Amino acid sequence: MWARFCEFIYFAALLKCTLCDRKVWLPNIDLTLPINHLNDTHNCDGLVFSETNTADMFIKNLQVKRIVLPKYGTIHLMRDSVITLGVDDNEMNCVHLKPINLIDWYTPEAWSNLDSPYSSATPLSERLPCWYDDVEFPNGLNSSMDLPDVPYDLRLNRMKFGSKLIVNEGLLGYLYFPLGYKSVYFTFLDGKGCIDQTGCVCHSDTVCDIIKYNEGLPIQCTDPIKPISNCDQPMCGSIIKIKSYQPGFAIKKIRDALKKYKSDTFVSKTEENREVIIQIIMSEENFQGQSLADGKMFYDVLTNDPSFFVDQVEISMSGGPTAMLTAEISNSLSIVFGSLLVALTLIGLLFLISTKKFDKFNFRITNVPTRPAFMFARYEHMPDRGDGDSIAGSIISLNRSFDNPMYEDPAPIRSISNETITTKIEDIDEGEELTEEKQTKLDPVEEDTESEVERAQNVSEEQKYDDVLLKDL
């Protein structure tokens, strides 16, 4: 009955506290979870613990072939625990465990926000439970937590272990819960939450002195920004700071207005040099510059829309994506080196031309005539008019067609008449054999000479005829 009454109070308080978030503890050291196993199956025979473990480990029921215990570490057997060895068919027979270590309360990666999931815009310190938040440890969680000897200004609204709700206004001192946690204690559980519509400060500005965080991904922009509450860690995107506002300002209205933007957004009340301001962060998981445009757009909305009740506001933005800058640098270098190469080539050519050795180079191009692979021609039998030369059908001896120094035989004068040697051969009586002496008589040299004389006489007579006509005219 008492547990149900506490749960009723808890959920009723959640309805009232609209600016409170529920932060959930994530680490779970249950040995059967794959997240605690290595992917090493080499020489695996049974359950093998890591050599060194700083967290207390708990075993309830286990069936394996064998167990290889750690050199350093503490293993607790829970009530009614049963461990069976020599079992060959269990999935835990080939498991190498990761080191099981304590996780510090002030580790941002150890917490999740059920009401406002974390994004790339969430500052490191505000990933931890704030003074007005509710903290939950899931039911069945097997975990170990490490706290400083003196808790650092640790205040919470409410806390819940599984189904057990802790609500106690004005609780002072320390509480110890033997539920598998190492000295879980809190200095103050006030149960008030955040009731200011302008928001509440999450932490003191000195929380970064003890926060435990890992270095993030490489910065993807030029001139990164450093938001408040991000422990001096750089970020890409935009920051809008509302330094003063009018009565009627509500941080919830800002959160609702940011939902329509594509970028990751986060808004909270924080402190900068003891001055309370409203900080709006816009960023991206894979920075492409969208958060820069969104930040400028929302800045214009705040300065022009009086319904936000904003007086003084300023914006700061990081540089553009480094990928774009790298591409621009590569293009610039390509242009520079290309121009340099062209200039050096021209200088080399000018130097070569100016030297005396350049005159010795022979740059003449010899045209080599080419013949077609096949040649087709058609010859018609036409009477010789004396105005053209024809060698079609002529049969010419190759050793008489050109000077042949081997035989010292001068090349004969080629026939240019239509009457061919073949024609003369046909005039010889059939059956008569051609002798070398008769073949010599058929040489067309004399014929060619006679033809030339006849043509010269014809031309002379025609010239005389033309002269007579001119005189008559």
Secondary structure as UniProt FT lines:
FT   HELIX           2..16
FT   TURN            18..19
FT   STRAND          22..25
FT   TURN            31..32
FT   HELIX           34..36
FT   TURN            42..43
FT   STRAND          46..48
FT   STRAND          52..64
FT   STRAND          67..68
FT   STRAND          72..85
FT   HELIX           91..93
FT   STRAND          94..97
FT   STRAND          103..104
FT   TURN            105..106
FT   HELIX           108..110
FT   STRAND          111..113
FT   TURN            120..121
FT   HELIX           125..127
FT   TURN            131..132
FT   STRAND          134..137
FT   TURN            139..140
FT   STRAND          145..146
FT   STRAND          155..156
FT   STRAND          158..161
FT   TURN            162..163
FT   STRAND          164..166
FT   TURN            169..170
FT   STRAND          171..172
FT   TURN            178..180
FT   STRAND          188..189
FT   TURN            197..198
FT   TURN            205..206
FT   HELIX           207..209
FT   TURN            228..229
FT   TURN            231..232
FT   STRAND          238..245
FT   TURN            247..248
FT   HELIX           251..258
FT   TURN            259..260
FT   STRAND          264..272
FT   TURN            273..274
FT   STRAND          275..283
FT   HELIX           290..304
FT   HELIX           306..308
FT   STRAND          310..317
FT   HELIX           322..354
FT   HELIX           356..360
FT   TURN            392..393
FT   HELIX           398..400
FT   TURN            405..408
FT   HELIX           421..426
FT   TURN            430..431
FT   HELIX           436..441
FT   HELIX           445..472
//
